[in-house]
Amino acid sequence: MEDLASHEGFRHLSTIAGLFVDLRYGGNDNFVGRNLYGELDCAWLHRDAADALEAALATLKLERPDLSMIVLDALRPQRVQEALWQALEGTSLTMYLANPVVGSIHSFGMAVDISLIDNQARELDMGTPFDDLTERSHPALENKFLAEGRLTHAQIANRLLLRKVMTQHGFHGISTEWWHFDHGDRQHVRTDYPRVL
């Protein structure tokens, strides 16, 4: 982790022009309610994911010059994944985390948690905040919650815009978190990419 600056396979998020970064596990605004990163600089992605994110941001800017992206989590070291798992272990909420034994794609720098912001740096309304561990965060249930009036057309449109620009550049969303995107096949990542401890 501490040697990433000298590792050519990783890229710091500050090198992506116009990208905003607010790593929520580096503060108290997360489901654990405390800073899990401490002095660690986790504003990194593997270069493959970072390059794709840069391209996704450029696509967004072409379509919506009034918007940008904000990264809420990027490289999450294995030691932090273990701490998150321990916070939820024994509850049904572990469904929202990769078991650290298998390895989170975040720990390879190949996953990003992200949202959209307007030109006043305000996050768009996605129906739930980041780290909301309820079914309203599930992309797979959006139509159900729209029909029930628990999500609005505007909230879903914001999610769809985010998904569209991310998937155009090789990212894949998951069924339980509107903010999470993997880059590349998970099994391939776990086999062929370095895990940051």
C-alpha positions in Angstrom: 0.0 0.0 0.0 2.6 2.5 1.0 4.7 1.8 -2.2 2.0 2.6 -4.7 3.6 5.8 -5.9 6.5 3.8 -7.3 4.3 1.1 -8.7 3.6 1.7 -12.4 0.5 -0.4 -12.3 -1.4 2.1 -10.2 -2.6 5.7 -10.9 -3.5 8.4 -8.4 -6.9 9.9 -8.8 -5.5 13.4 -8.7 -4.1 12.8 -12.2 -7.7 12.7 -13.6 -8.6 16.2 -14.5 -12.1 17.3 -13.3 -12.6 14.3 -11.1 -13.8 15.0 -7.5 -12.7 12.7 -4.7 -14.2 12.4 -1.2 -13.2 9.0 0.2 -15.9 8.3 2.8 -13.9 5.6 4.6 -11.3 8.3 5.3 -13.8 10.1 7.5 -16.8 9.3 9.6 -19.5 9.5 6.9 -19.8 5.8 6.3 -21.8 2.9 7.8 -19.1 2.1 10.4 -19.1 5.8 11.5 -15.4 6.1 11.9 -12.2 6.8 9.8 -10.9 3.5 8.5 -8.1 4.8 6.4 -6.3 6.9 8.9 -3.1 8.2 7.3 -3.4 5.9 4.3 -3.7 7.6 0.9 -6.3 5.5 -0.8 -7.1 7.8 -3.7 -5.7 5.2 -6.2 -6.9 2.8 -8.8 -5.2 0.2 -10.9 -4.2 2.0 -14.1 -6.6 -0.1 -16.1 -9.6 1.1 -14.0 -8.3 4.7 -13.7 -7.9 5.1 -17.4 -11.4 3.7 -18.0 -12.7 6.1 -15.3 -11.1 9.0 -17.1 -12.7 8.0 -20.3 -16.1 7.7 -18.6 -15.8 11.2 -17.1 -15.0 12.5 -20.6 -18.1 10.8 -22.0 -20.2 12.3 -19.2 -18.8 15.8 -19.9 -19.7 15.5 -23.6 -23.3 14.6 -22.8 -23.7 16.7 -19.7 -21.1 19.5 -19.4 -22.9 20.7 -16.2 -22.1 17.5 -14.3 -19.0 15.7 -13.0 -18.1 12.6 -11.0 -17.2 12.2 -7.4 -15.3 9.1 -6.2 -16.6 7.9 -2.8 -14.2 4.9 -2.5 -11.5 3.5 -4.7 -8.6 1.4 -3.6 -9.6 -0.3 -0.3 -6.7 -2.2 1.2 -7.3 -5.8 2.4 -6.8 -4.7 6.0 -9.7 -2.2 5.7 -11.9 -4.8 4.0 -11.2 -7.1 7.0 -12.3 -4.3 9.4 -15.5 -3.7 7.4 -16.3 -7.4 7.4 -15.8 -7.6 11.2 -18.2 -4.7 11.7 -21.0 -6.6 10.0 -20.0 -10.2 10.7 -22.8 -12.3 12.0 -25.5 -10.1 10.4 -27.4 -10.3 7.1 -25.7 -7.1 6.0 -22.5 -9.0 5.0 -24.3 -9.5 1.7 -23.1 -5.9 1.0 -19.4 -6.9 1.3 -17.0 -9.2 -0.3 -15.6 -11.8 2.1 -12.0 -10.7 2.7 -10.9 -14.3 2.3 -12.0 -14.2 -1.3 -11.0 -10.5 -1.7 -12.9 -7.4 -2.6 -12.3 -6.1 -6.1 -11.6 -2.7 -4.3 -8.5 -4.3 -2.8 -7.1 -4.8 -6.3 -7.8 -1.2 -7.3 -10.3 -2.4 -9.9 -13.6 -1.2 -8.3 -14.8 2.2 -7.6 -17.7 3.7 -5.6 -18.9 6.8 -7.4 -21.7 9.3 -7.8 -22.5 12.4 -9.9 -22.3 16.0 -8.8 -23.6 19.2 -10.3 -21.5 22.4 -11.1 -22.0 23.5 -7.5 -20.3 20.3 -6.3 -23.6 19.0 -4.9 -24.3 15.3 -5.3 -27.3 14.4 -7.4 -30.2 12.7 -5.7 -29.9 9.0 -6.2 -32.7 8.0 -3.9 -30.3 7.0 -1.1 -27.0 8.2 0.1 -23.8 6.2 -0.4 -23.5 3.2 2.0 -27.2 3.0 2.6 -27.5 -0.7 3.3 -31.2 -1.1 2.4 -33.0 -2.5 -0.6 -33.7 1.1 -1.9 -30.0 1.1 -2.9 -30.5 -2.0 -5.1 -30.5 -1.3 -8.8 -32.3 -4.7 -9.3 -35.3 -3.3 -7.4 -35.6 0.1 -8.9 -38.8 -0.6 -10.9 -40.5 -2.0 -7.9 -39.7 1.0 -5.8 -40.7 3.4 -8.6 -44.1 1.7 -8.8 -44.5 2.0 -5.0 -43.5 5.7 -5.0 -40.3 5.0 -2.9 -38.0 6.1 -5.8 -38.8 8.9 -8.3 -38.3 9.0 -12.0 -35.6 11.7 -11.5 -33.7 9.6 -9.0 -33.7 6.6 -11.3 -32.7 8.8 -14.3 -29.6 9.9 -12.3 -28.7 6.3 -11.6 -29.2 5.3 -15.2 -27.0 8.2 -16.4 -24.2 7.1 -14.1 -24.6 3.4 -15.2 -24.6 4.3 -18.8 -21.3 6.2 -18.9 -19.6 3.7 -16.7 -20.7 0.6 -18.6 -19.7 2.3 -21.9 -16.1 2.1 -20.6 -15.9 -1.5 -19.3 -17.4 -1.1 -15.8 -20.1 -3.4 -14.4 -22.6 -2.4 -11.7 -23.9 -4.8 -9.1 -27.4 -5.7 -8.1 -27.2 -4.3 -4.5 -25.4 -0.9 -4.7 -26.1 1.8 -7.3 -22.7 3.4 -6.5 -20.4 0.4 -7.0 -18.7 -0.5 -10.3 -16.2 -3.2 -11.0 -13.8 -3.0 -14.0 -13.2 -6.3 -15.7 -14.2 -9.8 -14.7 -13.9 -10.5 -11.0 -12.3 -13.9 -11.3 -9.8 -12.5 -13.8 -9.0 -9.6 -11.5 -8.5 -11.9 -8.5 -6.2 -14.2 -10.5 -4.2 -11.7 -12.5 -4.0 -8.4 -10.6 -2.0 -7.6 -7.4 -4.0 -7.2 -4.2 -3.1 -4.3 -1.9 -2.8 -5.4 1.7 
